[in-house]
Amino acid sequence: MARSTARAAAMQLVYEKLMGGSGEDTLSALINFTPEGDDQAYIDRVVSGVAAHAEELDALVSLYSPTREIGRIARVDLCILRVALYEMRFESDTPQSVVINEAVELAKRFSEPASVRFINGVLGAVSRREKEDGAPAAEDAQP
């Protein structure tokens, strides 16, 4: 299975949990995806990692989107950002440009045009800051 499919599944599980769901049977029953091989491990890492680092990830979103309060960001957009920022910060095997592109594609699929620009802008700013400083931008964000 393609990593982009696993990434979309992870984002949907993160969204479901944010909205109060349990995530049980969601992959096979609702989004018609049965992970194979490394996909399940990736999905599990991302979903649990996003949950464990939600405050840190939200602090990054707040830092790089000063005009939008966290509470006013559409929940699906917040989940896309959380997954992408988690992957940029903690999953070093994927280039940041790929993570950003995948997040933009998720926004095109699950959100609205304005959200595509917003998500691209936030993730691009985080990536640029990391390249300039040579250190993860997450250090700037305090939960």
N, CA, C and O atoms as CSV, one atom per row, in Angstrom:
chain,resi,resn,atom,element,x,y,z
A,1,MET,N,N,0.845,-1.178,0.000
A,1,MET,CA,C,0.000,0.000,0.000
A,1,MET,C,C,0.885,1.234,0.000
A,1,MET,O,O,1.966,1.222,0.590
A,2,ALA,N,N,0.453,2.265,-0.635
A,2,ALA,CA,C,1.229,3.500,-0.702
A,2,ALA,C,C,1.209,4.224,0.639
A,2,ALA,O,O,0.212,4.187,1.360
A,3,ARG,N,N,2.300,4.870,0.958
A,3,ARG,CA,C,2.391,5.625,2.212
A,3,ARG,C,C,1.326,6.722,2.255
A,3,ARG,O,O,0.816,7.042,3.329
A,4,SER,N,N,0.987,7.299,1.106
A,4,SER,CA,C,-0.027,8.360,1.101
A,4,SER,C,C,-1.382,7.832,1.567
A,4,SER,O,O,-2.132,8.557,2.221
A,5,THR,N,N,-1.704,6.591,1.242
A,5,THR,CA,C,-2.959,5.983,1.697
A,5,THR,C,C,-2.911,5.768,3.207
A,5,THR,O,O,-3.892,6.023,3.905
A,6,ALA,N,N,-1.784,5.304,3.702
A,6,ALA,CA,C,-1.624,5.110,5.145
A,6,ALA,C,C,-1.678,6.450,5.872
A,6,ALA,O,O,-2.233,6.541,6.966
A,7,ARG,N,N,-1.107,7.483,5.272
A,7,ARG,CA,C,-1.128,8.818,5.875
A,7,ARG,C,C,-2.561,9.343,5.950
A,7,ARG,O,O,-2.957,9.928,6.958
A,8,ALA,N,N,-3.329,9.138,4.895
A,8,ALA,CA,C,-4.734,9.564,4.898
A,8,ALA,C,C,-5.514,8.804,5.964
A,8,ALA,O,O,-6.352,9.384,6.654
A,9,ALA,N,N,-5.243,7.513,6.100
A,9,ALA,CA,C,-5.911,6.712,7.127
A,9,ALA,C,C,-5.542,7.217,8.519
A,9,ALA,O,O,-6.409,7.327,9.385
A,10,ALA,N,N,-4.279,7.520,8.739
A,10,ALA,CA,C,-3.834,8.038,10.038
A,10,ALA,C,C,-4.526,9.357,10.350
A,10,ALA,O,O,-4.982,9.570,11.474
A,11,MET,N,N,-4.605,10.246,9.359
A,11,MET,CA,C,-5.272,11.527,9.580
A,11,MET,C,C,-6.737,11.321,9.954
A,11,MET,O,O,-7.250,11.995,10.847
A,12,GLN,N,N,-7.407,10.397,9.280
A,12,GLN,CA,C,-8.816,10.150,9.579
A,12,GLN,C,C,-8.994,9.564,10.981
A,12,GLN,O,O,-9.974,9.870,11.660
A,13,LEU,N,N,-8.067,8.738,11.409
A,13,LEU,CA,C,-8.137,8.203,12.774
A,13,LEU,C,C,-7.868,9.295,13.806
A,13,LEU,O,O,-8.517,9.335,14.852
A,14,VAL,N,N,-6.922,10.171,13.519
A,14,VAL,CA,C,-6.650,11.298,14.416
A,14,VAL,C,C,-7.906,12.169,14.518
A,14,VAL,O,O,-8.273,12.612,15.606
A,15,TYR,N,N,-8.555,12.409,13.390
A,15,TYR,CA,C,-9.786,13.196,13.377
A,15,TYR,C,C,-10.883,12.502,14.190
A,15,TYR,O,O,-11.562,13.134,14.999
A,16,GLU,N,N,-11.044,11.209,13.967
A,16,GLU,CA,C,-12.080,10.481,14.692
A,16,GLU,C,C,-11.862,10.564,16.199
A,16,GLU,O,O,-12.809,10.771,16.958
A,17,LYS,N,N,-10.615,10.402,16.626
A,17,LYS,CA,C,-10.324,10.466,18.058
A,17,LYS,C,C,-10.547,11.873,18.601
A,17,LYS,O,O,-11.031,12.027,19.723
A,18,LEU,N,N,-10.206,12.895,17.833
A,18,LEU,CA,C,-10.443,14.274,18.252
A,18,LEU,C,C,-11.937,14.529,18.441
A,18,LEU,O,O,-12.339,15.279,19.331
A,19,MET,N,N,-12.742,13.907,17.608
A,19,MET,CA,C,-14.186,14.106,17.670
A,19,MET,C,C,-14.862,13.165,18.668
A,19,MET,O,O,-16.088,13.160,18.774
A,20,GLY,N,N,-14.082,12.372,19.397
A,20,GLY,CA,C,-14.627,11.539,20.456
A,20,GLY,C,C,-14.802,10.079,20.118
A,20,GLY,O,O,-15.300,9.318,20.947
A,21,GLY,N,N,-14.409,9.661,18.932
A,21,GLY,CA,C,-14.520,8.255,18.545
A,21,GLY,C,C,-13.391,7.434,19.128
A,21,GLY,O,O,-12.431,7.969,19.684
A,22,SER,N,N,-13.519,6.136,18.995
A,22,SER,CA,C,-12.518,5.237,19.566
A,22,SER,C,C,-11.495,4.758,18.538
A,22,SER,O,O,-10.392,4.357,18.909
A,23,GLY,N,N,-11.843,4.794,17.264
A,23,GLY,CA,C,-10.938,4.332,16.231
A,23,GLY,C,C,-11.032,2.855,15.948
A,23,GLY,O,O,-10.393,2.360,15.020
A,24,GLU,N,N,-11.819,2.138,16.733
A,24,GLU,CA,C,-11.953,0.700,16.524
A,24,GLU,C,C,-12.714,0.418,15.235
A,24,GLU,O,O,-13.764,1.010,14.984
A,25,ASP,N,N,-12.197,-0.462,14.443
A,25,ASP,CA,C,-12.811,-0.915,13.190
A,25,ASP,C,C,-12.954,0.177,12.132
A,25,ASP,O,O,-13.571,-0.064,11.094
A,26,THR,N,N,-12.415,1.344,12.358
A,26,THR,CA,C,-12.584,2.437,11.407
A,26,THR,C,C,-11.889,2.158,10.083
A,26,THR,O,O,-12.459,2.411,9.022
A,27,LEU,N,N,-10.685,1.648,10.128
A,27,LEU,CA,C,-9.937,1.457,8.890
A,27,LEU,C,C,-10.676,0.550,7.922
A,27,LEU,O,O,-10.869,0.906,6.760
A,28,SER,N,N,-11.084,-0.599,8.384
A,28,SER,CA,C,-11.718,-1.547,7.469
A,28,SER,C,C,-13.183,-1.234,7.226
A,28,SER,O,O,-13.659,-1.404,6.104
A,29,ALA,N,N,-13.911,-0.783,8.231
A,29,ALA,CA,C,-15.355,-0.594,8.096
A,29,ALA,C,C,-15.744,0.723,7.432
A,29,ALA,O,O,-16.642,0.741,6.590
A,30,LEU,N,N,-15.097,1.813,7.789
A,30,LEU,CA,C,-15.541,3.110,7.298
A,30,LEU,C,C,-14.746,3.651,6.121
A,30,LEU,O,O,-15.319,4.221,5.193
A,31,ILE,N,N,-13.437,3.476,6.153
A,31,ILE,CA,C,-12.656,4.050,5.062
A,31,ILE,C,C,-12.123,2.991,4.112
A,31,ILE,O,O,-11.322,3.286,3.225
A,32,ASN,N,N,-12.568,1.764,4.301
A,32,ASN,CA,C,-12.280,0.682,3.361
A,32,ASN,C,C,-10.780,0.540,3.069
A,32,ASN,O,O,-10.354,0.506,1.915
A,33,PHE,N,N,-10.006,0.458,4.136
A,33,PHE,CA,C,-8.559,0.333,4.005
A,33,PHE,C,C,-8.075,-0.725,4.976
A,33,PHE,O,O,-8.329,-0.639,6.177
A,34,THR,N,N,-7.388,-1.709,4.464
A,34,THR,CA,C,-6.795,-2.737,5.302
A,34,THR,C,C,-5.280,-2.610,5.194
A,34,THR,O,O,-4.690,-2.970,4.175
A,35,PRO,N,N,-4.652,-2.094,6.254
A,35,PRO,CA,C,-3.203,-1.887,6.201
A,35,PRO,C,C,-2.449,-3.199,6.045
A,35,PRO,O,O,-2.851,-4.241,6.563
A,36,GLU,N,N,-1.350,-3.115,5.320
A,36,GLU,CA,C,-0.492,-4.273,5.111
A,36,GLU,C,C,0.927,-3.903,5.520
A,36,GLU,O,O,1.343,-2.751,5.399
A,37,GLY,N,N,1.649,-4.880,5.998
A,37,GLY,CA,C,3.064,-4.697,6.305
A,37,GLY,C,C,3.350,-3.535,7.218
A,37,GLY,O,O,2.803,-3.439,8.317
A,38,ASP,N,N,4.217,-2.647,6.755
A,38,ASP,CA,C,4.657,-1.506,7.553
A,38,ASP,C,C,3.584,-0.433,7.715
A,38,ASP,O,O,3.712,0.441,8.571
A,39,ASP,N,N,2.528,-0.490,6.901
A,39,ASP,CA,C,1.481,0.536,6.982
A,39,ASP,C,C,0.840,0.581,8.361
A,39,ASP,O,O,0.631,1.663,8.908
A,40,GLN,N,N,0.527,-0.579,8.931
A,40,GLN,CA,C,-0.123,-0.597,10.243
A,40,GLN,C,C,0.798,-0.014,11.308
A,40,GLN,O,O,0.346,0.735,12.174
A,41,ALA,N,N,2.075,-0.348,11.251
A,41,ALA,CA,C,3.032,0.199,12.222
A,41,ALA,C,C,3.132,1.715,12.078
A,41,ALA,O,O,3.169,2.438,13.074
A,42,TYR,N,N,3.176,2.194,10.833
A,42,TYR,CA,C,3.229,3.641,10.582
A,42,TYR,C,C,1.987,4.325,11.148
A,42,TYR,O,O,2.092,5.327,11.855
A,43,ILE,N,N,0.811,3.782,10.833
A,43,ILE,CA,C,-0.447,4.373,11.300
A,43,ILE,C,C,-0.476,4.411,12.826
A,43,ILE,O,O,-0.830,5.431,13.416
A,44,ASP,N,N,-0.111,3.321,13.454
A,44,ASP,CA,C,-0.099,3.262,14.917
A,44,ASP,C,C,0.855,4.295,15.508
A,44,ASP,O,O,0.515,4.974,16.477
A,45,ARG,N,N,2.060,4.417,14.921
A,45,ARG,CA,C,3.042,5.399,15.404
A,45,ARG,C,C,2.506,6.818,15.283
A,45,ARG,O,O,2.624,7.615,16.213
A,46,VAL,N,N,1.916,7.129,14.129
A,46,VAL,CA,C,1.442,8.493,13.901
A,46,VAL,C,C,0.267,8.823,14.819
A,46,VAL,O,O,0.253,9.879,15.452
A,47,VAL,N,N,-0.706,7.936,14.895
A,47,VAL,CA,C,-1.888,8.210,15.722
A,47,VAL,C,C,-1.496,8.353,17.191
A,47,VAL,O,O,-1.936,9.291,17.856
A,48,SER,N,N,-0.683,7.447,17.700
A,48,SER,CA,C,-0.275,7.553,19.101
A,48,SER,C,C,0.677,8.729,19.308
A,48,SER,O,O,0.627,9.391,20.345
A,49,GLY,N,N,1.542,8.993,18.332
A,49,GLY,CA,C,2.467,10.122,18.441
A,49,GLY,C,C,1.757,11.461,18.432
A,49,GLY,O,O,2.117,12.363,19.188
A,50,VAL,N,N,0.764,11.593,17.591
A,50,VAL,CA,C,-0.013,12.835,17.562
A,50,VAL,C,C,-0.714,13.036,18.902
A,50,VAL,O,O,-0.740,14.149,19.428
A,51,ALA,N,N,-1.277,11.977,19.450
A,51,ALA,CA,C,-1.955,12.078,20.747
A,51,ALA,C,C,-0.961,12.479,21.847
A,51,ALA,O,O,-1.266,13.322,22.690
A,52,ALA,N,N,0.210,11.875,21.827
A,52,ALA,CA,C,1.212,12.144,22.857
A,52,ALA,C,C,1.809,13.542,22.748
A,52,ALA,O,O,2.208,14.123,23.757
A,53,HIS,N,N,1.874,14.086,21.541
A,53,HIS,CA,C,2.524,15.384,21.313
A,53,HIS,C,C,1.548,16.471,20.881
A,53,HIS,O,O,1.969,17.480,20.315
A,54,ALA,N,N,0.260,16.291,21.134
A,54,ALA,CA,C,-0.760,17.235,20.654
A,54,ALA,C,C,-0.498,18.664,21.119
A,54,ALA,O,O,-0.632,19.602,20.333
A,55,GLU,N,N,-0.131,18.841,22.373
A,55,GLU,CA,C,0.119,20.194,22.877
A,55,GLU,C,C,1.285,20.849,22.151
A,55,GLU,O,O,1.201,22.013,21.760
A,56,GLU,N,N,2.351,20.117,21.974
A,56,GLU,CA,C,3.533,20.636,21.273
A,56,GLU,C,C,3.190,20.971,19.818
A,56,GLU,O,O,3.603,22.009,19.302
A,57,LEU,N,N,2.434,20.086,19.162
A,57,LEU,CA,C,2.055,20.308,17.765
A,57,LEU,C,C,1.131,21.512,17.645
A,57,LEU,O,O,1.267,22.314,16.721
A,58,ASP,N,N,0.193,21.640,18.574
A,58,ASP,CA,C,-0.714,22.789,18.562
A,58,ASP,C,C,0.036,24.094,18.836
A,58,ASP,O,O,-0.308,25.139,18.285
A,59,ALA,N,N,1.060,24.027,19.686
A,59,ALA,CA,C,1.871,25.214,19.947
A,59,ALA,C,C,2.592,25.659,18.672
A,59,ALA,O,O,2.728,26.855,18.416
A,60,LEU,N,N,3.049,24.702,17.884
A,60,LEU,CA,C,3.668,25.027,16.597
A,60,LEU,C,C,2.660,25.689,15.661
A,60,LEU,O,O,2.964,26.692,15.015
A,61,VAL,N,N,1.465,25.120,15.597
A,61,VAL,CA,C,0.417,25.702,14.746
A,61,VAL,C,C,0.159,27.134,15.196
A,61,VAL,O,O,0.075,28.035,14.361
A,62,SER,N,N,0.034,27.355,16.485
A,62,SER,CA,C,-0.222,28.708,17.011
A,62,SER,C,C,0.919,29.665,16.684
A,62,SER,O,O,0.690,30.818,16.321
A,63,LEU,N,N,2.142,29.176,16.815
A,63,LEU,CA,C,3.312,30.008,16.546
A,63,LEU,C,C,3.362,30.450,15.090
A,63,LEU,O,O,3.697,31.599,14.800
A,64,TYR,N,N,3.034,29.550,14.180
A,64,TYR,CA,C,3.151,29.848,12.753
A,64,TYR,C,C,1.832,30.248,12.113
A,64,TYR,O,O,1.759,30.367,10.890
A,65,SER,N,N,0.811,30.455,12.888
A,65,SER,CA,C,-0.450,30.968,12.376
A,65,SER,C,C,-1.020,31.957,13.380
A,65,SER,O,O,-2.061,31.710,13.988
A,66,PRO,N,N,-0.336,33.068,13.545
A,66,PRO,CA,C,-0.738,34.023,14.587
A,66,PRO,C,C,-2.110,34.658,14.357
A,66,PRO,O,O,-2.687,35.215,15.290
A,67,THR,N,N,-2.636,34.588,13.153
A,67,THR,CA,C,-3.936,35.203,12.894
A,67,THR,C,C,-5.109,34.263,13.130
A,67,THR,O,O,-6.259,34.699,13.110
A,68,ARG,N,N,-4.839,32.986,13.351
A,68,ARG,CA,C,-5.918,32.019,13.613
A,68,ARG,C,C,-5.679,31.335,14.944
A,68,ARG,O,O,-4.655,30.681,15.145
A,69,GLU,N,N,-6.619,31.487,15.841
A,69,GLU,CA,C,-6.539,30.787,17.120
A,69,GLU,C,C,-6.803,29.309,16.899
A,69,GLU,O,O,-7.577,28.937,16.017
A,70,ILE,N,N,-6.171,28.474,17.690
A,70,ILE,CA,C,-6.318,27.023,17.575
A,70,ILE,C,C,-7.788,26.611,17.601
A,70,ILE,O,O,-8.202,25.747,16.828
A,71,GLY,N,N,-8.562,27.208,18.463
A,71,GLY,CA,C,-9.968,26.852,18.599
A,71,GLY,C,C,-10.826,27.230,17.405
A,71,GLY,O,O,-11.952,26.752,17.269
A,72,ARG,N,N,-10.297,28.085,16.540
A,72,ARG,CA,C,-11.063,28.523,15.377
A,72,ARG,C,C,-10.633,27.853,14.082
A,72,ARG,O,O,-11.179,28.140,13.017
A,73,ILE,N,N,-9.658,26.965,14.175
A,73,ILE,CA,C,-9.206,26.217,13.003
A,73,ILE,C,C,-10.138,25.027,12.818
A,73,ILE,O,O,-10.454,24.327,13.780
A,74,ALA,N,N,-10.573,24.799,11.596
A,74,ALA,CA,C,-11.437,23.653,11.316
A,74,ALA,C,C,-10.760,22.379,11.823
A,74,ALA,O,O,-9.557,22.198,11.636
A,75,ARG,N,N,-11.516,21.516,12.450
A,75,ARG,CA,C,-10.962,20.306,13.064
A,75,ARG,C,C,-10.219,19.436,12.056
A,75,ARG,O,O,-9.166,18.886,12.378
A,76,VAL,N,N,-10.748,19.303,10.845
A,76,VAL,CA,C,-10.048,18.475,9.850
A,76,VAL,C,C,-8.709,19.118,9.485
A,76,VAL,O,O,-7.717,18.415,9.299
A,77,ASP,N,N,-8.675,20.436,9.384
A,77,ASP,CA,C,-7.423,21.135,9.085
A,77,ASP,C,C,-6.417,20.946,10.218
A,77,ASP,O,O,-5.230,20.729,9.976
A,78,LEU,N,N,-6.905,21.030,11.454
A,78,LEU,CA,C,-6.025,20.831,12.602
A,78,LEU,C,C,-5.438,19.418,12.597
A,78,LEU,O,O,-4.264,19.229,12.915
A,79,CYS,N,N,-6.249,18.439,12.241
A,79,CYS,CA,C,-5.756,17.057,12.189
A,79,CYS,C,C,-4.725,16.872,11.085
A,79,CYS,O,O,-3.724,16.183,11.279
A,80,ILE,N,N,-4.963,17.478,9.941
A,80,ILE,CA,C,-3.979,17.412,8.847
A,80,ILE,C,C,-2.670,18.047,9.306
A,80,ILE,O,O,-1.594,17.497,9.071
A,81,LEU,N,N,-2.760,19.201,9.958
A,81,LEU,CA,C,-1.558,19.872,10.451
A,81,LEU,C,C,-0.848,19.042,11.514
A,81,LEU,O,O,0.376,18.917,11.488
A,82,ARG,N,N,-1.597,18.481,12.434
A,82,ARG,CA,C,-0.980,17.675,13.484
A,82,ARG,C,C,-0.225,16.480,12.898
A,82,ARG,O,O,0.908,16.203,13.294
A,83,VAL,N,N,-0.848,15.780,11.964
A,83,VAL,CA,C,-0.199,14.620,11.358
A,83,VAL,C,C,1.063,15.051,10.617
A,83,VAL,O,O,2.115,14.430,10.764
A,84,ALA,N,N,0.958,16.111,9.823
A,84,ALA,CA,C,2.121,16.571,9.053
A,84,ALA,C,C,3.244,17.058,9.970
A,84,ALA,O,O,4.409,16.721,9.755
A,85,LEU,N,N,2.904,17.842,10.979
A,85,LEU,CA,C,3.931,18.341,11.889
A,85,LEU,C,C,4.556,17.205,12.697
A,85,LEU,O,O,5.762,17.207,12.943
A,86,TYR,N,N,3.750,16.248,13.103
A,86,TYR,CA,C,4.307,15.081,13.793
A,86,TYR,C,C,5.317,14.386,12.885
A,86,TYR,O,O,6.425,14.053,13.305
A,87,GLU,N,N,4.916,14.174,11.639
A,87,GLU,CA,C,5.799,13.471,10.715
A,87,GLU,C,C,7.062,14.287,10.424
A,87,GLU,O,O,8.151,13.722,10.330
A,88,MET,N,N,6.927,15.594,10.283
A,88,MET,CA,C,8.097,16.441,10.035
A,88,MET,C,C,9.051,16.402,11.234
A,88,MET,O,O,10.271,16.429,11.071
A,89,ARG,N,N,8.484,16.338,12.419
A,89,ARG,CA,C,9.279,16.430,13.638
A,89,ARG,C,C,9.843,15.086,14.102
A,89,ARG,O,O,10.971,15.019,14.591
A,90,PHE,N,N,9.059,14.020,13.949
A,90,PHE,CA,C,9.418,12.754,14.576
A,90,PHE,C,C,9.620,11.583,13.614
A,90,PHE,O,O,10.125,10.538,14.026
A,91,GLU,N,N,9.245,11.730,12.366
A,91,GLU,CA,C,9.402,10.655,11.375
A,91,GLU,C,C,10.394,11.136,10.323
A,91,GLU,O,O,9.985,11.627,9.271
A,92,SER,N,N,11.651,11.007,10.581
A,92,SER,CA,C,12.676,11.617,9.731
A,92,SER,C,C,12.907,10.888,8.413
A,92,SER,O,O,13.725,11.334,7.608
A,93,ASP,N,N,12.211,9.779,8.169
A,93,ASP,CA,C,12.463,9.028,6.940
A,93,ASP,C,C,11.764,9.619,5.718
A,93,ASP,O,O,12.010,9.171,4.598
A,94,THR,N,N,10.907,10.606,5.907
A,94,THR,CA,C,10.198,11.236,4.789
A,94,THR,C,C,10.650,12.690,4.665
A,94,THR,O,O,10.599,13.429,5.648
A,95,PRO,N,N,11.088,13.112,3.489
A,95,PRO,CA,C,11.495,14.515,3.309
A,95,PRO,C,C,10.341,15.467,3.621
A,95,PRO,O,O,9.182,15.167,3.337
A,96,GLN,N,N,10.671,16.611,4.204
A,96,GLN,CA,C,9.643,17.573,4.573
A,96,GLN,C,C,8.828,18.038,3.374
A,96,GLN,O,O,7.626,18.276,3.498
A,97,SER,N,N,9.462,18.170,2.225
A,97,SER,CA,C,8.720,18.604,1.040
A,97,SER,C,C,7.632,17.602,0.670
A,97,SER,O,O,6.562,17.990,0.200
A,98,VAL,N,N,7.901,16.323,0.879
A,98,VAL,CA,C,6.914,15.280,0.599
A,98,VAL,C,C,5.780,15.356,1.621
A,98,VAL,O,O,4.607,15.246,1.264
A,99,VAL,N,N,6.134,15.543,2.883
A,99,VAL,CA,C,5.117,15.658,3.937
A,99,VAL,C,C,4.199,16.841,3.649
A,99,VAL,O,O,2.979,16.723,3.765
A,100,ILE,N,N,4.773,17.972,3.278
A,100,ILE,CA,C,3.971,19.159,2.975
A,100,ILE,C,C,3.061,18.902,1.783
A,100,ILE,O,O,1.876,19.231,1.823
A,101,ASN,N,N,3.605,18.321,0.730
A,101,ASN,CA,C,2.800,18.021,-0.451
A,101,ASN,C,C,1.650,17.079,-0.105
A,101,ASN,O,O,0.523,17.283,-0.557
A,102,GLU,N,N,1.926,16.059,0.685
A,102,GLU,CA,C,0.880,15.108,1.088
A,102,GLU,C,C,-0.196,15.798,1.926
A,102,GLU,O,O,-1.382,15.508,1.773
A,103,ALA,N,N,0.213,16.707,2.808
A,103,ALA,CA,C,-0.757,17.445,3.628
A,103,ALA,C,C,-1.644,18.315,2.747
A,103,ALA,O,O,-2.851,18.407,2.972
A,104,VAL,N,N,-1.050,18.950,1.752
A,104,VAL,CA,C,-1.822,19.766,0.812
A,104,VAL,C,C,-2.825,18.891,0.061
A,104,VAL,O,O,-3.971,19.293,-0.139
A,105,GLU,N,N,-2.408,17.719,-0.348
A,105,GLU,CA,C,-3.316,16.803,-1.048
A,105,GLU,C,C,-4.453,16.347,-0.128
A,105,GLU,O,O,-5.596,16.224,-0.568
A,106,LEU,N,N,-4.144,16.101,1.134
A,106,LEU,CA,C,-5.197,15.756,2.092
A,106,LEU,C,C,-6.181,16.909,2.253
A,106,LEU,O,O,-7.390,16.693,2.328
A,107,ALA,N,N,-5.666,18.120,2.306
A,107,ALA,CA,C,-6.544,19.290,2.427
A,107,ALA,C,C,-7.426,19.437,1.193
A,107,ALA,O,O,-8.605,19.770,1.311
A,108,LYS,N,N,-6.869,19.194,0.022
A,108,LYS,CA,C,-7.678,19.256,-1.203
A,108,LYS,C,C,-8.795,18.227,-1.175
A,108,LYS,O,O,-9.903,18.477,-1.649
A,109,ARG,N,N,-8.487,17.066,-0.611
A,109,ARG,CA,C,-9.460,15.972,-0.579
A,109,ARG,C,C,-10.511,16.146,0.514
A,109,ARG,O,O,-11.687,15.853,0.295
A,110,PHE,N,N,-10.094,16.625,1.695
A,110,PHE,CA,C,-10.985,16.631,2.848
A,110,PHE,C,C,-11.435,18.012,3.315
A,110,PHE,O,O,-12.291,18.108,4.195
A,111,SER,N,N,-10.882,19.079,2.751
A,111,SER,CA,C,-11.211,20.407,3.261
A,111,SER,C,C,-11.602,21.337,2.119
A,111,SER,O,O,-12.091,20.888,1.082
A,112,GLU,N,N,-11.386,22.617,2.312
A,112,GLU,CA,C,-11.787,23.610,1.317
A,112,GLU,C,C,-10.567,24.356,0.782
A,112,GLU,O,O,-9.495,24.292,1.384
A,113,PRO,N,N,-10.715,25.068,-0.349
A,113,PRO,CA,C,-9.560,25.726,-0.981
A,113,PRO,C,C,-8.778,26.662,-0.059
A,113,PRO,O,O,-7.548,26.673,-0.104
A,114,ALA,N,N,-9.458,27.439,0.766
A,114,ALA,CA,C,-8.737,28.347,1.672
A,114,ALA,C,C,-7.874,27.565,2.650
A,114,ALA,O,O,-6.804,28.029,3.046
A,115,SER,N,N,-8.325,26.403,3.033
A,115,SER,CA,C,-7.564,25.573,3.965
A,115,SER,C,C,-6.292,25.040,3.323
A,115,SER,O,O,-5.272,24.881,3.994
A,116,VAL,N,N,-6.352,24.767,2.035
A,116,VAL,CA,C,-5.163,24.292,1.316
A,116,VAL,C,C,-4.048,25.326,1.442
A,116,VAL,O,O,-2.909,24.982,1.759
A,117,ARG,N,N,-4.372,26.574,1.197
A,117,ARG,CA,C,-3.373,27.651,1.301
A,117,ARG,C,C,-2.876,27.812,2.738
A,117,ARG,O,O,-1.681,27.983,2.976
A,118,PHE,N,N,-3.799,27.758,3.679
A,118,PHE,CA,C,-3.448,27.909,5.092
A,118,PHE,C,C,-2.483,26.804,5.535
A,118,PHE,O,O,-1.448,27.090,6.138
A,119,ILE,N,N,-2.814,25.562,5.242
A,119,ILE,CA,C,-1.989,24.423,5.634
A,119,ILE,C,C,-0.623,24.496,4.969
A,119,ILE,O,O,0.398,24.270,5.619
A,120,ASN,N,N,-0.595,24.809,3.688
A,120,ASN,CA,C,0.673,24.953,2.974
A,120,ASN,C,C,1.515,26.060,3.607
A,120,ASN,O,O,2.727,25.907,3.764
A,121,GLY,N,N,0.881,27.165,3.967
A,121,GLY,CA,C,1.602,28.281,4.564
A,121,GLY,C,C,2.213,27.944,5.914
A,121,GLY,O,O,3.376,28.257,6.169
A,122,VAL,N,N,1.442,27.317,6.767
A,122,VAL,CA,C,1.944,26.950,8.102
A,122,VAL,C,C,3.093,25.953,7.985
A,122,VAL,O,O,4.149,26.143,8.587
A,123,LEU,N,N,2.885,24.902,7.215
A,123,LEU,CA,C,3.928,23.874,7.085
A,123,LEU,C,C,5.169,24.417,6.386
A,123,LEU,O,O,6.292,24.069,6.750
A,124,GLY,N,N,4.970,25.267,5.385
A,124,GLY,CA,C,6.110,25.886,4.703
A,124,GLY,C,C,6.921,26.754,5.652
A,124,GLY,O,O,8.151,26.738,5.612
A,125,ALA,N,N,6.237,27.516,6.509
A,125,ALA,CA,C,6.930,28.370,7.474
A,125,ALA,C,C,7.731,27.534,8.474
A,125,ALA,O,O,8.864,27.879,8.807
A,126,VAL,N,N,7.145,26.448,8.946
A,126,VAL,CA,C,7.863,25.560,9.873
A,126,VAL,C,C,9.103,24.987,9.188
A,126,VAL,O,O,10.188,24.971,9.769
A,127,SER,N,N,8.937,24.521,7.966
A,127,SER,CA,C,10.051,23.918,7.234
A,127,SER,C,C,11.161,24.934,6.989
A,127,SER,O,O,12.338,24.628,7.181
A,128,ARG,N,N,10.794,26.138,6.566
A,128,ARG,CA,C,11.804,27.183,6.326
A,128,ARG,C,C,12.563,27.514,7.604
A,128,ARG,O,O,13.782,27.686,7.583
A,129,ARG,N,N,11.843,27.603,8.711
A,129,ARG,CA,C,12.486,27.933,9.988
A,129,ARG,C,C,13.488,26.854,10.387
A,129,ARG,O,O,14.584,27.152,10.862
A,130,GLU,N,N,13.098,25.603,10.189
A,130,GLU,CA,C,14.014,24.517,10.526
A,130,GLU,C,C,15.255,24.549,9.661
A,130,GLU,O,O,16.357,24.293,10.145
A,131,LYS,N,N,15.090,24.861,8.380
A,131,LYS,CA,C,16.244,24.913,7.474
A,131,LYS,C,C,17.152,26.080,7.835
A,131,LYS,O,O,18.375,25.947,7.790
A,132,GLU,N,N,16.570,27.224,8.194
A,132,GLU,CA,C,17.364,28.399,8.557
A,132,GLU,C,C,18.146,28.173,9.848
A,132,GLU,O,O,19.328,28.501,9.941
A,133,ASP,N,N,17.466,27.609,10.832
A,133,ASP,CA,C,18.082,27.447,12.142
A,133,ASP,C,C,18.897,26.168,12.270
A,133,ASP,O,O,19.761,26.058,13.139
A,134,GLY,N,N,18.618,25.213,11.408
A,134,GLY,CA,C,19.292,23.932,11.510
A,134,GLY,C,C,18.822,23.108,12.702
A,134,GLY,O,O,19.454,22.120,13.077
A,135,ALA,N,N,17.704,23.527,13.290
A,135,ALA,CA,C,17.140,22.817,14.449
A,135,ALA,C,C,15.635,22.747,14.281
A,135,ALA,O,O,15.044,23.579,13.593
A,136,PRO,N,N,15.019,21.771,14.898
A,136,PRO,CA,C,13.572,21.677,14.790
A,136,PRO,C,C,12.867,22.913,15.300
A,136,PRO,O,O,13.188,23.428,16.371
A,137,ALA,N,N,11.900,23.389,14.524
A,137,ALA,CA,C,11.152,24.583,14.903
A,137,ALA,C,C,10.318,24.348,16.146
A,137,ALA,O,O,9.868,25.306,16.775
A,138,ALA,N,N,10.105,23.102,16.510
A,138,ALA,CA,C,9.286,22.776,17.673
A,138,ALA,C,C,9.898,23.325,18.957
A,138,ALA,O,O,9.188,23.538,19.939
A,139,GLU,N,N,11.203,23.554,18.956
A,139,GLU,CA,C,11.841,24.085,20.147
A,139,GLU,C,C,11.365,25.500,20.441
A,139,GLU,O,O,11.422,25.947,21.586
A,140,ASP,N,N,10.892,26.217,19.410
A,140,ASP,CA,C,10.392,27.568,19.598
A,140,ASP,C,C,9.009,27.580,20.229
A,140,ASP,O,O,8.615,28.563,20.856
A,141,ALA,N,N,8.282,26.500,20.064
A,141,ALA,CA,C,6.897,26.445,20.516
A,141,ALA,C,C,6.826,25.783,21.878
A,141,ALA,O,O,7.262,24.646,22.057
A,142,GLN,N,N,6.283,26.493,22.812
A,142,GLN,CA,C,6.115,25.935,24.147
A,142,GLN,C,C,4.630,25.709,24.384
A,142,GLN,O,O,3.830,26.633,24.241
A,143,PRO,N,N,4.251,24.468,24.751
A,143,PRO,CA,C,2.833,24.192,24.992
A,143,PRO,C,C,2.303,24.945,26.185
A,143,PRO,O,O,1.125,24.820,26.519
